[in-house]
Amino acid sequence: MGFAPLGCMPVTRRAPHVALAVWAGAKLNAYRRSPEGVVGFIDAPVLGANDAHLDQDGQQSIWDSTMGRVRELLGDPPEDDLKLKDVAFCLPEANLAELFA
């Protein structure tokens, strides 16, 4: 996954520095909700994970609130969150023409 201080990057991928990030570990997140056979950052262990992740009904309240906030961030301007999972960096079309003439 790529991160950068560029306005063309999706808001969830903006960072103060250009960076590449990779999770190459095992599935260590007990609160994981992604499909089997897929490994990604969601599989990293949740530091300090305990019952604070669950609400009174045993539901994953922290996960749900995080996903709700991500939906808000990706909604203005609208972003295709499924396509973003396959993209490392977003560049303006003008830069693409310069790089790949």
Buried (B, 14 or more C-beta within 10 A) or exposed (E): BBBBEBEEBBBBBBEEEEEEEEBEEEBEBEEBEEEEEEBBEBBBEBEEEEEEBBEEEEEBBBBEEEEEEBEEBBEEEEBEBEEBEEEEBBBEEEEEEEEEE
